[in-house]
């Protein structure tokens, strides 16, 4: 279960926040990402990019979480997209084009008097073996967005481990302005420079010494 302190911190993220979520189960992922989107309420626009579920499955889960998906979509304040509509257009990862897409949507929302809350699952990069492109994309976004949005990129530590890509955990952590982690050992939210290997191991229930900093 994600701690109340972490959930409360989501409501106080400053504009431009580029946050990273590390999780191990669908339930813990939804608890953070959907809470982030739910905070949009009637004052922000939202976008969710999924890769572990289809958009239809994600929308059902959002409704279960208490997000009025139908109303937000009628009002044009929620978009739920599959990863291949955003990250792998025509099979290619075009970092500038991806960032422009998010930026254009953010400015479209601001033209209507709304901020933007974005949430995205990054599992598709590990499954499609585009990890170098992923690290480059996260670095290109910088720790603070150049466009008006609050965003959280979700990373499944199990997928990262099973695909033998655990070594990119630290470069990706350093590419973000805030790190949120939730697992069987609890949860935390910290600046990237304060995250230590022991914190990851404890939170994610990993054996001591299994997470190496690099």
URMOZI-V184105 format. One record per pair of residues at least 4 apart in sequence whose ideal C-beta (glycine too) atoms are under 6 Angstrom apart, sorted by the first residue. I is the first residue (numbers start at 1). J is the second residue. Records with the same first field share a line. If there is no record, write none. Layout:
I=J + J
//
This chain:
2=6 + 7 + 31 + 32 + 182 + 187
3=187
4=8
6=187 + 189
7=35
9=189
10=35 + 36
11=39
13=17 + 150
15=148
16=144 + 145
17=150 + 177
18=141 + 143 + 145 + 151 + 176 + 177
19=152 + 178
20=153 + 176 + 179
21=32 + 152 + 154 + 180
22=155 + 157 + 181
23=28 + 29 + 182
24=157 + 158 + 183
28=182
29=33 + 154
30=34 + 61
33=119 + 154
34=38 + 62 + 65
36=117 + 119 + 152
37=46 + 117 + 119
38=67
40=44 + 46 + 117
44=114 + 115 + 117
45=77 + 109 + 114 + 116
46=78 + 117
47=79 + 118
48=80 + 119
49=81 + 83 + 86 + 120
50=58 + 121
51=83 + 121 + 123 + 124
52=121 + 123
53=57 + 58
55=80 + 82
58=80
59=69 + 80
62=67 + 69
63=69
72=77 + 78
73=78
81=85 + 86
83=87 + 124
84=88
93=130 + 133
95=136 + 137 + 140
103=147
106=116 + 147 + 148 + 149
109=114 + 116
110=148
116=149
117=150
118=149 + 151
119=152
120=153
121=154
122=153 + 155
123=156 + 159
124=128
125=130 + 134
126=159 + 163 + 165
131=165 + 168
135=168 + 171
138=172 + 175
139=175
143=177
144=177
145=149
157=204
160=165 + 166
161=166
168=172
170=213 + 214
173=179 + 192 + 195
174=192
176=192
179=190 + 192 + 195
180=189
181=188 + 203
182=187
183=203 + 204 + 205
184=205
185=202 + 203 + 205
186=203
190=194 + 195
195=199
197=211 + 213
200=204 + 211
201=206 + 208 + 211
206=210 + 211
//
